[in-house]
Each structure stands twice: as structure tokens, then as C-alpha cells.
């Protein structure tokens, strides 16, 4: 930093700041009003004249650049340098948050793009690539004149749009549908504001890339993909630089993997084989089951790939290219041209167009793109993971409920603007330094506020919907405690349902002697008859008042209820004495719980799960072995010296905590709940200077063992795991991914596959017998990391590493200074300390996760994981607004299976993922004359399925006036004619393995 910069900081440090009064949930610091700060420019005031006038004409500077060019020649080899064509484009990676807050990024974007405009005005051939529509939206709001200049330069070809996702998200953990919405909102912004759609997806800095991404990218308008991150591998060298990346459905996207800035030249020798075409004997398709450590033996060094991308500019905090970098790029280009080298300013799409000529000869990568570092980001900062998963599921559930309500009651208007606003907040919080947990604590203050805003708006939407739902309450019942219950999944489910006390407008006057609510019954109509189900009371989920940020269950009732797919049920809760035998539970001599599906038994001293049996699985024998099942085990985990929040400690498994063995004698096991709906055992123990609580719960006629973990965690730099030792003898594990699943070896035999020792999952991970006769799955609602070895399966429960430090120019430094000055303590140094909790389930099952022993699709594991993540929505029923006209469906035809009111009848391996209004065309798609909706279907077992018949529900019968297939941007696909049978209200089609298929319907 120059003297003037230091003086500016000192001046700021002496200033009295205006405070917002908002104290951060995680940092504990009071936020200062951001309006009083400006982003410091990396380029000092005289830098423009110095670099872009004086140095461009300086022989000394030209000599320095000639020396640098010679270094590049040596790295590429002088004999081959002239073969290559360098496509040079300016860029500046701008992290939406990381070592600074979102609010500062808004200023970073303005500073960076103002500099881009300056360079474009000075040099007519200058090119720059800009991504992240959210960033451009902020610029449009904060500096409309600058935004107009960006639009003008884009029309002139100097600023190129790349990316297409709303932000550059983490590319491992968001759901498949979240990635679709990233693309939908991002590409729509580019269309509306620039009249163009980029072809290049730009995820240069995300920490690995999910198996399902190529299909999502290709079906949402992307033809090319660039990343730098897989060059960061620490255990192996990923050999492919240019390749087609393939999803399980067969979709392929042309991909380049090379460093940004001069890293591309510096790493040339490391990735030299991948810069050439392969010998004819090279296998066409590659994945992690193959050993690529000697890939250079397959390179045809006589056939270099000519196009070379040189995408250059200061990044992370933006500001690039700086004036110095532009001067360097111009001078290098001029010197190279004098030597006869092909080196020009060009668009990123120009580079990929040139690369595409090599397409027929490029290899195919048919697997995830796994980053052999930053593995700890799958786990660190549990709250951000939990809320991401919870809000992903919640908004989809409410979106479907709102859609169905608008069809059921014309008086209700779908809340388009509110839903889009919440979607964009969820997508913003999926940025690749937010969702991975690798930011400073002040960033998570913002995340916490956003979660609260999302829930407030979504609560309001549900409350509004409840006034429009056509209630059919049981007659002669007290309707003061009327409720609406919605099954957000398309299949019939017999499921547990939680009814919060907070939703009961007239709660019971008193509790029983053990401080429980009284029993109740839920009354509702079934086939014209009034029926009811028992509601068993429960205290708040966490014991001893351990509260956390996870929105755990409060006080209320659990019941078990059978609901049709997409059913909206209205019911009345009434306090009622119950006489019904409880599920068997005992705490001694051998703690045990049973229901009609499972029997589980625990070690009375350690609390370990010793035995789990199901009479229909494994001939009724124990599915587990050993004495360490579901025991929390800890490991030292300081991460790496440079990246403690990102990386797991090297070979962490060699550094177990001594407490792992000491916890075998100190467990206290008690019966927490005993009743006809569920029974619960609670295990309490001291571990690593912390009291931890585990619960194990069985519900009436439910195949899942529900479990929770809670602790006021005390110990820094620790990694926690919890797992099962199964008798499956599994050789592979199966995990849920972005609109697909992935199978990995549990006995890897090459270095690259062994490097994937910490893997990614979404809603489930499973190990099954090699013949798919039976298996056991972990289902979860906010954990993402696991490891497997043979039949052992563990999920990563928790991490408590150091937070990173703010960058020197971050405004939060001033907030921390004010806090120290006022003697209010320090900002937390480690994440993961304080109240923590997690919920998961153990599901023994027949068949494998994807396939039965007979080779047919197996859907139970996926559906139970979906149910765990998409609970029944429950809300109060308030004053009703009746429809202006009858919407009662006509009598169903006898030519097809009788449809249900709201559910589509589908094969069991195909799900309805989305049912919502059309959004690509926006408001114009929703008029009295034309109402358009999107249906998204997904095959989720990996089976090609021909002759699929989709029976539409009663709510849509005789209302579909037009139907067509669309891409993920909701654009009609040309030359595709759907087989729609109007008389039977069925759609006939076919699905490939893990295929995503979107349908647009227009209603009368």
C-alpha cells in the first residue's frame, strides 16, 4: 500500500462512525452503516497515466515484458510456441462475499466495472468477460449510468457476458432444482437487460463439480464450461485440460480446465500431456475407476491443441484487470506479434469456438469433477448447510401448494414477485464462499438475516394460502383449532406429521404432571366419513434448553397420517384422552425400542447401537456388527496452515481424540417418550469436554430409525464422525446428487479414487449388498459429507475450525476495532462452537438404493429421503375466501386409471419435481386468456424407461389447451411433438437414465 493509502486508513480509523444498531448473530459485532464507506481502489490516482501512457511507451518496460514473454516461451517450449493461438481476455473474479460482506461487494463491482469501461474506451480491441447477474443487478440499482455504459460496450462487443447462473455458486451442494433456478434467473436477466444469452458457463473457483451439472448446463443454454479449480488437486494431477464432461443421462458439455492469469503459463508443463490430442489407443471415456497417473503415455505429442485461453485480471476482491495488467497484456501481445505468434484480444466464446473444432478427438470424462482439497467445506458451519437444505425444500413445497391453490380457487393469485425474491436470496446464499462455510463470521450474520427474511415471507405466503384453501372440515367439531396439512410430494405417503403448539389458536389450559401437553386427536374427512388419528405430545426437541440456529421442532404433537400425493387436507385438532398401547421401549437391562418394522438394541454402557433387525431383511438377522455403531467419534482437525476452514487435516484419521475410547462407560440412557405414535430413547454422555445428547426414535409402522445429535460444543479444531458397521459386505456406495445419483467404490484401487476419501451426498447415502438383496441408508436433512470403506459408512457430523481473517481493506475491520474500543470482546475465532444439532435417519431396506436384486428400479431409499426433507406442511386455517366460480372437476373418464385430486400417476422411478407457473416469459404467460405452468419430471433410479404414461390429476382434467416440451429455461424445444391423449388426460413419453424432462402446459 502506498503512503496515501496508509494515510487514508489512519484518517478513517480516527473517525466516529454511524452505527446501524444491528448486532451480528455470529460475529457479535455491531454493524456500521455501509453508506459511510467507499471501496479503496487497487490502482492509485496516478496509476492510469503511469501504466497506460508512460510505461506503454517505456523501453525498459518493454524489455521487462520481453523477458516475461521469453519465460512463457520456455514453459511452452520455443519450438511449439508458435503453433498456439493465444486468446487473451480480461476478467476479474469477484467473490460475492468471503473476507468481506455482500454490502462491500456492491462497491467492488462498481470499482471493477468502472475500470473496465475506462480500458474499453482507451483501447478499442480490449475485451472483458463479466459474469454473475446478481452483481450486475446491484450495479444497475446503485449506479444506473455505469450499467448503461456496460450495456453499450456489450453491444459493441468489448464486454462479453459469461456465466449464466445468478451467482457463481458452490457446485457440489445445491440441489439440482437450485442449479436450474440459478440458470433460469441468471439467463433471463441477461436476456432482458442485454438481449443476449452467454454460451459459456463460468465456475472458475467452485470447490468441485457435481455429477449432475452437465445435463443442467446443456439443457439451460450452455455449450461450454470453464474452470480453474481442478488444477488445485493435491494428491493427483487431473490429466484432462480439454474434454467433454458427461452426466449420467449422457449430456455432454465441452470443458476446459486451466489456471487463470499467468498460472496458465506457469502450470503448462504440469498439464502438458492434456494440451495434446490422445493416441488412437486411448480409451474414449474416463472416470475415477481408472488409473490416470500415467496419462502422458496416451498423449500424441505431435498433435497439440492450438487454442490457448489467457483470461487475465486481479480477482477474488475484483479490481482487475488493473492498469498495470492491461499495460502488460497489450505489450505482451505487441511483442508476440512481432515474433509471428498469434496472440490477440478475443472473446471467451471465440476461444471455445476454436476449441470445438477438436471435438471429435477429445476424451470424455464420465464422473464428477472432484477437488482434492477443500474437502472440509462439505461440513464446516453446519447452520448454513442446514438452512440451505431446509429452504430449498420449503420454497419448493410452498411453490407447489400456491400453484395448486391458484388452480383450486381462482380468487387466489400466485405470489410471483415474493417467490422470485426469496428464490434469489436462497441462490445468493449458495455463493461458493457462503455455502461452503469458508467466510468470515460477519458474512454469516448476513446469512442469518437472510434466512429470517426468507422464513418471514414464506410464513406470510402460507398464511395467505390458508385463507383461500377450500376447507372441508368435519361437521359438529370445534373448528377453533382448524389446520391445513399439505403433502408436497406427488406420491401417497403414510408419514409422521408434527403439529406445533404455536399453530393452535386455543391451546390446552394445563399440562400433565410431567410437563407434557395432553394427548389430542386430529379429525378429518376420508371418503365422506369423519375419521381421526392420535396426536402424541412432545416437548421441544433439544434437551436442557440447548437452543441453536437450526429451527428444530418445538413443543407440540406428533401423529402418523396417510396422505395422497399433493393432497391438501383440512382438519381439526381436539384435546382428547387416549387409551392405546405404546410402542415397546425399555431402558434396562438392554435398552431397546421396537415397532412393527424394526427392533433396535443399544449397549447400556456406551450407548452404541448393537443390533437392528427387520424380519423381512437378511433373514431377520442383525444388519450390523461391532460395538461402535452410531458412536460419535472425534479427530484432531486443524485443516491446513493456509486453509483451516477449507481443508481437512492431512490424514485426520491418524489423530483420533483420546475421548473416543473413554466414552464407553459413561452413557446415561433414559426413556424420553413412550406412546402409541412413537417412543424415544435418549443417550447422554460427556465427550471432549462437552455434554452430548443423542436420541433414537421409532414411529408407528415406520421403517426409519430417527436419530438426533445435540451439544453445546466446546472444543476447537475437531472433526466429528458418526457411522454404521454393516453386514452388507458392500463394494460400492450410492449417494444422492443433483438430479441423479452416483455409485463409488468403497474399496478404491487407484490414487485418484482413494483421494475421494471425503465424499459428497445430498439427501442420502447407501451401502447395499453386492447382489442388491438388501442395504442400509443414512438419510439426512442438512449434512453433505460422508466416507465409506467396505460395509462401513460414516457421515461427517461437525467441524470446529478457525474462521479466516478479513482482508485488510474489509470494512468489518472497523467494526471489530469499535468493538475492541468499547471493550465488548473479540470476534469468534472458530466456527462450530456453541449450540449445535443435527437430525438423520437410518433406513434398512430390501433391494439396493437404485436397483432391486432382480434388476428393476428401486425407489424406496430416494422417496424416504425426500419425505425426510419435505415434511408435511401444517398451518392454521383462518377466514375462508370462497371462489367466484365453481372449480369442481368433472367426473373422471373410465378410459384411464382414476386420477387423484392433485397427484400425477407416474411410474415409481419417476418423480414430479416441480409444478409452478411459467417464468421465462414472466407476467405475459399469466393472463385470463393464457395461464402457463411448468411440470418438471425426473427419472431418479438410473433406468431407461420406455412407454411412460403420465396420468394428469383431476384438478387439471379438461383444462389443458396446449402442451409442449421445454428446456430448463422454459423455452419450447423445436421439432418435438408430445403424445398427448386428450380423452384420457394422459401424456405418453419415455425417459433416459436420470433424465430431466420439463413440460409446459397452457390451461383454458
Secondary structure as the mmCIF struct_conf table of DSSP 4:
data_model
#
loop_
_struct_conf.conf_type_id
_struct_conf.id
_struct_conf.beg_label_comp_id
_struct_conf.beg_label_asym_id
_struct_conf.beg_label_seq_id
_struct_conf.end_label_comp_id
_struct_conf.end_label_asym_id
_struct_conf.end_label_seq_id
HELX_RH_AL_P HELX_RH_AL_P1 UNK A 3 UNK A 13
TURN_TY1_P TURN_TY1_P1 UNK A 14 UNK A 14
BEND BEND1 UNK A 15 UNK A 15
HELX_LH_PP_P HELX_LH_PP_P1 UNK A 16 UNK A 18
STRN STRN1 UNK A 19 UNK A 23
TURN_TY1_P TURN_TY1_P2 UNK A 25 UNK A 27
HELX_LH_PP_P HELX_LH_PP_P2 UNK A 29 UNK A 29
STRN STRN2 UNK A 30 UNK A 32
HELX_LH_PP_P HELX_LH_PP_P3 UNK A 33 UNK A 33
HELX_RH_3T_P HELX_RH_3T_P1 UNK A 34 UNK A 36
HELX_LH_PP_P HELX_LH_PP_P4 UNK A 39 UNK A 41
BEND BEND2 UNK A 42 UNK A 43
TURN_TY1_P TURN_TY1_P3 UNK A 45 UNK A 46
HELX_RH_AL_P HELX_RH_AL_P2 UNK A 47 UNK A 49
HELX_RH_PI_P HELX_RH_PI_P1 UNK A 50 UNK A 54
HELX_RH_3T_P HELX_RH_3T_P2 UNK A 55 UNK A 57
HELX_RH_AL_P HELX_RH_AL_P3 UNK A 59 UNK A 76
HELX_RH_AL_P HELX_RH_AL_P4 UNK A 78 UNK A 81
TURN_TY1_P TURN_TY1_P4 UNK A 82 UNK A 83
STRN STRN3 UNK A 85 UNK A 90
STRN STRN4 UNK A 94 UNK A 94
BEND BEND3 UNK A 96 UNK A 100
HELX_RH_AL_P HELX_RH_AL_P5 UNK A 102 UNK A 122
TURN_TY1_P TURN_TY1_P5 UNK A 124 UNK A 125
STRN STRN5 UNK A 128 UNK A 130
HELX_RH_AL_P HELX_RH_AL_P6 UNK A 133 UNK A 142
HELX_RH_AL_P HELX_RH_AL_P7 UNK A 144 UNK A 155
TURN_TY1_P TURN_TY1_P6 UNK A 156 UNK A 157
BEND BEND4 UNK A 158 UNK A 158
STRN STRN6 UNK A 159 UNK A 161
BEND BEND5 UNK A 165 UNK A 167
STRN STRN7 UNK A 169 UNK A 169
BEND BEND6 UNK A 171 UNK A 174
HELX_RH_AL_P HELX_RH_AL_P8 UNK A 176 UNK A 194
BEND BEND7 UNK A 195 UNK A 195
BEND BEND8 UNK A 199 UNK A 199
STRN STRN8 UNK A 200 UNK A 202
TURN_TY1_P TURN_TY1_P7 UNK A 204 UNK A 205
BEND BEND9 UNK A 207 UNK A 207
STRN STRN9 UNK A 209 UNK A 209
TURN_TY1_P TURN_TY1_P8 UNK A 211 UNK A 212
HELX_RH_AL_P HELX_RH_AL_P9 UNK A 213 UNK A 218
TURN_TY1_P TURN_TY1_P9 UNK A 219 UNK A 221
STRN STRN10 UNK A 224 UNK A 227
BEND BEND10 UNK A 228 UNK A 228
HELX_RH_3T_P HELX_RH_3T_P3 UNK A 229 UNK A 232
BEND BEND11 UNK A 234 UNK A 236
BEND BEND12 UNK A 241 UNK A 241
STRN STRN11 UNK A 242 UNK A 246
TURN_TY1_P TURN_TY1_P10 UNK A 248 UNK A 249
BEND BEND13 UNK A 250 UNK A 250
STRN STRN12 UNK A 252 UNK A 257
BEND BEND14 UNK A 260 UNK A 260
TURN_TY1_P TURN_TY1_P11 UNK A 261 UNK A 262
HELX_RH_AL_P HELX_RH_AL_P10 UNK A 263 UNK A 266
TURN_TY1_P TURN_TY1_P12 UNK A 267 UNK A 271
HELX_RH_3T_P HELX_RH_3T_P4 UNK A 272 UNK A 275
STRN STRN13 UNK A 276 UNK A 278
HELX_LH_PP_P HELX_LH_PP_P5 UNK A 279 UNK A 279
TURN_TY1_P TURN_TY1_P13 UNK A 280 UNK A 281
BEND BEND15 UNK A 282 UNK A 282
BEND BEND16 UNK A 284 UNK A 284
STRN STRN14 UNK A 285 UNK A 286
TURN_TY1_P TURN_TY1_P14 UNK A 288 UNK A 289
BEND BEND17 UNK A 290 UNK A 290
TURN_TY1_P TURN_TY1_P15 UNK A 293 UNK A 294
HELX_RH_3T_P HELX_RH_3T_P5 UNK A 295 UNK A 298
STRN STRN15 UNK A 299 UNK A 304
STRN STRN16 UNK A 307 UNK A 312
STRN STRN17 UNK A 316 UNK A 317
BEND BEND18 UNK A 321 UNK A 321
HELX_RH_AL_P HELX_RH_AL_P11 UNK A 323 UNK A 338
TURN_TY1_P TURN_TY1_P16 UNK A 339 UNK A 340
STRN STRN18 UNK A 342 UNK A 345
HELX_RH_AL_P HELX_RH_AL_P12 UNK A 348 UNK A 356
TURN_TY1_P TURN_TY1_P17 UNK A 357 UNK A 358
HELX_RH_3T_P HELX_RH_3T_P6 UNK A 359 UNK A 361
BEND BEND19 UNK A 362 UNK A 362
STRN STRN19 UNK A 364 UNK A 365
BEND BEND20 UNK A 367 UNK A 367
STRN STRN20 UNK A 369 UNK A 369
BEND BEND21 UNK A 372 UNK A 373
HELX_RH_3T_P HELX_RH_3T_P7 UNK A 375 UNK A 378
TURN_TY1_P TURN_TY1_P18 UNK A 379 UNK A 379
BEND BEND22 UNK A 380 UNK A 381
HELX_RH_AL_P HELX_RH_AL_P13 UNK A 382 UNK A 408
TURN_TY1_P TURN_TY1_P19 UNK A 410 UNK A 411
HELX_RH_AL_P HELX_RH_AL_P14 UNK A 416 UNK A 428
TURN_TY1_P TURN_TY1_P20 UNK A 429 UNK A 430
STRN STRN21 UNK A 431 UNK A 431
TURN_TY1_P TURN_TY1_P21 UNK A 432 UNK A 436
BEND BEND23 UNK A 437 UNK A 437
BEND BEND24 UNK A 439 UNK A 439
HELX_RH_AL_P HELX_RH_AL_P15 UNK A 441 UNK A 466
TURN_TY1_P TURN_TY1_P22 UNK A 467 UNK A 468
BEND BEND25 UNK A 469 UNK A 469
HELX_LH_PP_P HELX_LH_PP_P6 UNK A 473 UNK A 474
TURN_TY1_P TURN_TY1_P23 UNK A 475 UNK A 476
BEND BEND26 UNK A 477 UNK A 477
HELX_RH_3T_P HELX_RH_3T_P8 UNK A 479 UNK A 481
STRN STRN22 UNK A 482 UNK A 486
BEND BEND27 UNK A 489 UNK A 491
STRN STRN23 UNK A 493 UNK A 500
HELX_RH_3T_P HELX_RH_3T_P9 UNK A 501 UNK A 503
BEND BEND28 UNK A 505 UNK A 506
BEND BEND29 UNK A 509 UNK A 509
TURN_TY1_P TURN_TY1_P24 UNK A 513 UNK A 514
BEND BEND30 UNK A 515 UNK A 515
HELX_LH_PP_P HELX_LH_PP_P7 UNK A 517 UNK A 519
STRN STRN24 UNK A 520 UNK A 526
TURN_TY1_P TURN_TY1_P25 UNK A 527 UNK A 528
STRN STRN25 UNK A 529 UNK A 538
BEND BEND31 UNK A 541 UNK A 542
HELX_RH_3T_P HELX_RH_3T_P10 UNK A 543 UNK A 545
BEND BEND32 UNK A 549 UNK A 550
BEND BEND33 UNK A 555 UNK A 555
STRN STRN26 UNK A 556 UNK A 563
TURN_TY1_P TURN_TY1_P26 UNK A 565 UNK A 566
STRN STRN27 UNK A 568 UNK A 575
HELX_LH_PP_P HELX_LH_PP_P8 UNK A 581 UNK A 584
STRN STRN28 UNK A 585 UNK A 586
BEND BEND34 UNK A 588 UNK A 590
STRN STRN29 UNK A 592 UNK A 594
BEND BEND35 UNK A 596 UNK A 597
STRN STRN30 UNK A 599 UNK A 602
TURN_TY1_P TURN_TY1_P27 UNK A 604 UNK A 606
STRN STRN31 UNK A 609 UNK A 613
TURN_TY1_P TURN_TY1_P28 UNK A 615 UNK A 616
BEND BEND36 UNK A 617 UNK A 617
HELX_RH_3T_P HELX_RH_3T_P11 UNK A 618 UNK A 620
BEND BEND37 UNK A 623 UNK A 623
STRN STRN32 UNK A 624 UNK A 624
BEND BEND38 UNK A 626 UNK A 627
TURN_TY1_P TURN_TY1_P29 UNK A 629 UNK A 630
STRN STRN33 UNK A 633 UNK A 636
BEND BEND39 UNK A 641 UNK A 642
TURN_TY1_P TURN_TY1_P30 UNK A 644 UNK A 646
BEND BEND40 UNK A 647 UNK A 647
HELX_LH_PP_P HELX_LH_PP_P9 UNK A 648 UNK A 649
TURN_TY1_P TURN_TY1_P31 UNK A 650 UNK A 651
HELX_RH_3T_P HELX_RH_3T_P12 UNK A 652 UNK A 654
BEND BEND41 UNK A 655 UNK A 655
STRN STRN34 UNK A 656 UNK A 656
TURN_TY1_P TURN_TY1_P32 UNK A 658 UNK A 658
HELX_RH_AL_P HELX_RH_AL_P16 UNK A 659 UNK A 662
TURN_TY1_P TURN_TY1_P33 UNK A 663 UNK A 664
BEND BEND42 UNK A 665 UNK A 665
STRN STRN35 UNK A 668 UNK A 673
BEND BEND43 UNK A 675 UNK A 677
STRN STRN36 UNK A 678 UNK A 687
TURN_TY1_P TURN_TY1_P34 UNK A 688 UNK A 689
STRN STRN37 UNK A 690 UNK A 699
TURN_TY1_P TURN_TY1_P35 UNK A 700 UNK A 701
STRN STRN38 UNK A 704 UNK A 713
BEND BEND44 UNK A 716 UNK A 717
STRN STRN39 UNK A 718 UNK A 725
STRN STRN40 UNK A 726 UNK A 726
TURN_TY1_P TURN_TY1_P36 UNK A 727 UNK A 728
BEND BEND45 UNK A 731 UNK A 731
STRN STRN41 UNK A 732 UNK A 737
TURN_TY1_P TURN_TY1_P37 UNK A 738 UNK A 739
STRN STRN42 UNK A 740 UNK A 745
BEND BEND46 UNK A 746 UNK A 747
BEND BEND47 UNK A 750 UNK A 750
HELX_RH_AL_P HELX_RH_AL_P17 UNK A 751 UNK A 754
TURN_TY1_P TURN_TY1_P38 UNK A 755 UNK A 755
BEND BEND48 UNK A 758 UNK A 758
STRN STRN43 UNK A 759 UNK A 760
BEND BEND49 UNK A 762 UNK A 763
STRN STRN44 UNK A 764 UNK A 768
TURN_TY1_P TURN_TY1_P39 UNK A 770 UNK A 771
BEND BEND50 UNK A 772 UNK A 773
STRN STRN45 UNK A 774 UNK A 780
BEND BEND51 UNK A 781 UNK A 782
STRN STRN46 UNK A 785 UNK A 789
TURN_TY1_P TURN_TY1_P40 UNK A 790 UNK A 791
STRN STRN47 UNK A 792 UNK A 799
STRN STRN48 UNK A 802 UNK A 802
HELX_LH_PP_P HELX_LH_PP_P10 UNK A 803 UNK A 807
TURN_TY1_P TURN_TY1_P41 UNK A 808 UNK A 809
TURN_TY1_P TURN_TY1_P42 UNK A 811 UNK A 811
HELX_RH_AL_P HELX_RH_AL_P18 UNK A 812 UNK A 821
TURN_TY1_P TURN_TY1_P43 UNK A 822 UNK A 823
HELX_LH_PP_P HELX_LH_PP_P11 UNK A 826 UNK A 828
BEND BEND52 UNK A 829 UNK A 829
STRN STRN49 UNK A 830 UNK A 830
BEND BEND53 UNK A 831 UNK A 832
STRN STRN50 UNK A 834 UNK A 846
BEND BEND54 UNK A 847 UNK A 847
BEND BEND55 UNK A 849 UNK A 850
STRN STRN51 UNK A 851 UNK A 851
TURN_TY1_P TURN_TY1_P44 UNK A 853 UNK A 854
BEND BEND56 UNK A 855 UNK A 856
STRN STRN52 UNK A 857 UNK A 857
HELX_RH_AL_P HELX_RH_AL_P19 UNK A 860 UNK A 869
BEND BEND57 UNK A 870 UNK A 870
HELX_LH_PP_P HELX_LH_PP_P12 UNK A 871 UNK A 872
STRN STRN53 UNK A 873 UNK A 876
BEND BEND58 UNK A 879 UNK A 879
BEND BEND59 UNK A 884 UNK A 885
HELX_LH_PP_P HELX_LH_PP_P13 UNK A 888 UNK A 893
TURN_TY1_P TURN_TY1_P45 UNK A 894 UNK A 895
BEND BEND60 UNK A 896 UNK A 896
HELX_LH_PP_P HELX_LH_PP_P14 UNK A 897 UNK A 899
BEND BEND61 UNK A 901 UNK A 902
HELX_LH_PP_P HELX_LH_PP_P15 UNK A 903 UNK A 904
STRN STRN54 UNK A 905 UNK A 905
TURN_TY1_P TURN_TY1_P46 UNK A 908 UNK A 909
STRN STRN55 UNK A 910 UNK A 917
BEND BEND62 UNK A 920 UNK A 921
HELX_RH_3T_P HELX_RH_3T_P13 UNK A 922 UNK A 925
STRN STRN56 UNK A 926 UNK A 927
TURN_TY1_P TURN_TY1_P47 UNK A 928 UNK A 929
STRN STRN57 UNK A 930 UNK A 939
BEND BEND63 UNK A 941 UNK A 942
STRN STRN58 UNK A 945 UNK A 951
HELX_LH_PP_P HELX_LH_PP_P16 UNK A 952 UNK A 953
HELX_RH_3T_P HELX_RH_3T_P14 UNK A 954 UNK A 956
TURN_TY1_P TURN_TY1_P48 UNK A 957 UNK A 959
STRN STRN59 UNK A 960 UNK A 966
TURN_TY1_P TURN_TY1_P49 UNK A 968 UNK A 969
HELX_LH_PP_P HELX_LH_PP_P17 UNK A 971 UNK A 971
STRN STRN60 UNK A 972 UNK A 972
HELX_LH_PP_P HELX_LH_PP_P18 UNK A 973 UNK A 973
TURN_TY1_P TURN_TY1_P50 UNK A 974 UNK A 975
STRN STRN61 UNK A 979 UNK A 981
TURN_TY1_P TURN_TY1_P51 UNK A 982 UNK A 985
STRN STRN62 UNK A 986 UNK A 991
TURN_TY1_P TURN_TY1_P52 UNK A 993 UNK A 994
STRN STRN63 UNK A 996 UNK A 1003
#
